[in-house]
Amino acid sequence: MKSLTLDTDLDVRRKLLWCLFWANRKAIRTEGCAPFRVEKLVTGEALYHSEPGKLLTLSDEVLERVEIDMNGGKTVDFTITIGAETFDITFYKNVFSVATRRNKEMEAEIIESLHEELIRGKPKICSSFPKRLGLGIQL
């Protein structure tokens, strides 16, 4: 597992999407354009998981719960699959951690990319990424 402290003024929702975006972007290299699937999400107050044959979507209600917990310093855990790769992602306070199950090199690549963007300034997210997650929000 690799981690990075996110000392940034980004709001929690944008910070969350930015970290998920880089996990997705690095996975595309080995997994192609396989679906981005949130399999499980654990917040301080709730457990969300996908049902067989269905996607777990990050609805406004779910994102609000995640934001409340992240702003409150509680741990939020995601299990995400992209193709054959599984990511275990944790947000705790201002720390983002990622563990991959197949390609351990990808952990370092994700953290390195996030770090480089923090140094350059304001992190960017591809405008089509929220749609890939099933979100109807604009960035």
One Martini backbone bead per residue (centre of mass of N, CA, C, O) as a GRO file, in nm:
protein
  139
    1MET     BB    1   0.097   0.036   0.022
    2LYS     BB    2   0.022   0.367  -0.076
    3SER     BB    3   0.091   0.716   0.019
    4LEU     BB    4  -0.076   1.052   0.052
    5THR     BB    5  -0.060   1.381   0.126
    6LEU     BB    6  -0.341   1.623   0.096
    7ASP     BB    7  -0.232   1.945   0.081
    8THR     BB    8  -0.534   2.091   0.006
    9ASP     BB    9  -0.808   2.312  -0.102
   10LEU     BB   10  -0.983   2.104  -0.184
   11ASP     BB   11  -1.259   1.968  -0.211
   12VAL     BB   12  -1.365   1.661  -0.132
   13ARG     BB   13  -1.496   1.575  -0.400
   14ARG     BB   14  -1.258   1.650  -0.584
   15LYS     BB   15  -1.046   1.479  -0.441
   16LEU     BB   16  -1.181   1.211  -0.488
   17LEU     BB   17  -1.198   1.223  -0.802
   18TRP     BB   18  -0.895   1.261  -0.851
   19CYS     BB   19  -0.798   0.990  -0.731
   20LEU     BB   20  -0.978   0.807  -0.908
   21PHE     BB   21  -0.873   0.904  -1.179
   22TRP     BB   22  -0.576   0.798  -1.143
   23ALA     BB   23  -0.647   0.505  -1.113
   24ASN     BB   24  -0.783   0.483  -1.388
   25ARG     BB   25  -0.554   0.587  -1.571
   26LYS     BB   26  -0.346   0.361  -1.492
   27ALA     BB   27  -0.531   0.112  -1.570
   28ILE     BB   28  -0.560   0.152  -1.877
   29ARG     BB   29  -0.282   0.043  -1.961
   30THR     BB   30  -0.375  -0.271  -1.873
   31GLU     BB   31  -0.720  -0.264  -1.901
   32GLY     BB   32  -0.824  -0.045  -2.050
   33CYS     BB   33  -1.182   0.025  -2.097
   34ALA     BB   34  -1.280  -0.077  -1.847
   35PRO     BB   35  -1.486  -0.083  -1.608
   36PHE     BB   36  -1.581   0.123  -1.341
   37ARG     BB   37  -1.603  -0.043  -1.019
   38VAL     BB   38  -1.794  -0.016  -0.739
   39GLU     BB   39  -1.811  -0.261  -0.492
   40LYS     BB   40  -1.713  -0.092  -0.227
   41LEU     BB   41  -1.838   0.110   0.059
   42VAL     BB   42  -1.687   0.259   0.355
   43THR     BB   43  -1.816   0.419   0.622
   44GLY     BB   44  -1.888   0.529   0.938
   45GLU     BB   45  -2.221   0.470   0.869
   46ALA     BB   46  -2.171   0.281   0.601
   47LEU     BB   47  -2.264   0.014   0.365
   48TYR     BB   48  -2.165  -0.039   0.030
   49HIS     BB   49  -2.287  -0.256  -0.240
   50SER     BB   50  -2.287  -0.453  -0.495
   51GLU     BB   51  -2.494  -0.613  -0.698
   52PRO     BB   52  -2.560  -0.856  -0.885
   53GLY     BB   53  -2.535  -0.700  -1.203
   54LYS     BB   54  -2.460  -0.428  -1.052
   55LEU     BB   55  -2.407  -0.096  -0.992
   56LEU     BB   56  -2.231   0.125  -0.795
   57THR     BB   57  -2.338   0.438  -0.724
   58LEU     BB   58  -2.249   0.787  -0.687
   59SER     BB   59  -2.455   0.939  -0.536
   60ASP     BB   60  -2.542   1.212  -0.371
   61GLU     BB   61  -2.590   1.064  -0.104
   62VAL     BB   62  -2.320   0.914  -0.095
   63LEU     BB   63  -2.133   1.162  -0.126
   64GLU     BB   64  -2.229   1.306   0.129
   65ARG     BB   65  -2.133   1.087   0.325
   66VAL     BB   66  -1.838   1.101   0.245
   67GLU     BB   67  -1.792   1.401   0.307
   68ILE     BB   68  -1.862   1.398   0.604
   69ASP     BB   69  -1.644   1.192   0.687
   70MET     BB   70  -1.396   1.337   0.572
   71ASN     BB   71  -1.443   1.607   0.729
   72GLY     BB   72  -1.448   1.428   1.016
   73GLY     BB   73  -1.199   1.209   0.999
   74LYS     BB   74  -1.299   0.964   0.856
   75THR     BB   75  -1.305   0.662   0.721
   76VAL     BB   76  -1.271   0.572   0.365
   77ASP     BB   77  -1.368   0.283   0.170
   78PHE     BB   78  -1.254   0.128  -0.135
   79THR     BB   79  -1.372  -0.103  -0.388
   80ILE     BB   80  -1.212  -0.150  -0.705
   81THR     BB   81  -1.278  -0.225  -1.051
   82ILE     BB   82  -1.051  -0.284  -1.339
   83GLY     BB   83  -1.104  -0.536  -1.468
   84ALA     BB   84  -0.854  -0.738  -1.311
   85GLU     BB   85  -0.833  -0.499  -1.118
   86THR     BB   86  -0.776  -0.419  -0.770
   87PHE     BB   87  -0.882  -0.161  -0.544
   88ASP     BB   88  -0.760  -0.021  -0.237
   89ILE     BB   89  -0.920   0.262  -0.091
   90THR     BB   90  -0.806   0.534   0.127
   91PHE     BB   91  -0.955   0.777   0.346
   92TYR     BB   92  -0.766   0.987   0.586
   93LYS     BB   93  -0.821   1.271   0.608
   94ASN     BB   94  -0.528   1.370   0.411
   95VAL     BB   95  -0.516   1.058   0.326
   96PHE     BB   96  -0.402   0.862   0.054
   97SER     BB   97  -0.470   0.515  -0.027
   98VAL     BB   98  -0.312   0.240  -0.220
   99ALA     BB   99  -0.412  -0.090  -0.337
  100THR     BB  100  -0.300  -0.360  -0.524
  101ARG     BB  101  -0.330  -0.699  -0.639
  102ARG     BB  102  -0.144  -0.727  -0.906
  103ASN     BB  103  -0.010  -0.425  -0.966
  104LYS     BB  104   0.220  -0.274  -0.766
  105GLU     BB  105   0.333  -0.041  -0.948
  106MET     BB  106   0.070   0.131  -0.960
  107GLU     BB  107   0.083   0.263  -0.686
  108ALA     BB  108   0.329   0.447  -0.741
  109GLU     BB  109   0.213   0.588  -0.994
  110ILE     BB  110  -0.024   0.727  -0.860
  111ILE     BB  111   0.129   0.884  -0.642
  112GLU     BB  112   0.319   1.033  -0.836
  113SER     BB  113   0.100   1.183  -0.999
  114LEU     BB  114  -0.027   1.334  -0.765
  115HIS     BB  115   0.229   1.479  -0.670
  116GLU     BB  116   0.291   1.633  -0.933
  117GLU     BB  117   0.023   1.794  -0.936
  118LEU     BB  118   0.066   1.940  -0.668
  119ILE     BB  119   0.321   2.094  -0.756
  120ARG     BB  120   0.186   2.240  -1.016
  121GLY     BB  121  -0.107   2.249  -0.871
  122LYS     BB  122  -0.400   2.221  -0.997
  123PRO     BB  123  -0.594   1.969  -1.018
  124LYS     BB  124  -0.699   1.739  -1.273
  125ILE     BB  125  -1.003   1.647  -1.460
  126CYS     BB  126  -1.163   1.473  -1.665
  127SER     BB  127  -1.478   1.552  -1.788
  128SER     BB  128  -1.566   1.232  -1.837
  129PHE     BB  129  -1.534   1.084  -1.562
  130PRO     BB  130  -1.808   1.116  -1.411
  131LYS     BB  131  -1.959   0.942  -1.622
  132ARG     BB  132  -1.804   0.677  -1.565
  133LEU     BB  133  -1.941   0.681  -1.264
  134GLY     BB  134  -2.247   0.805  -1.303
  135LEU     BB  135  -2.226   1.113  -1.305
  136GLY     BB  136  -2.400   1.449  -1.324
  137ILE     BB  137  -2.142   1.626  -1.303
  138GLN     BB  138  -1.958   1.921  -1.298
  139LEU     BB  139  -1.612   2.062  -1.332
   0.00000   0.00000   0.00000
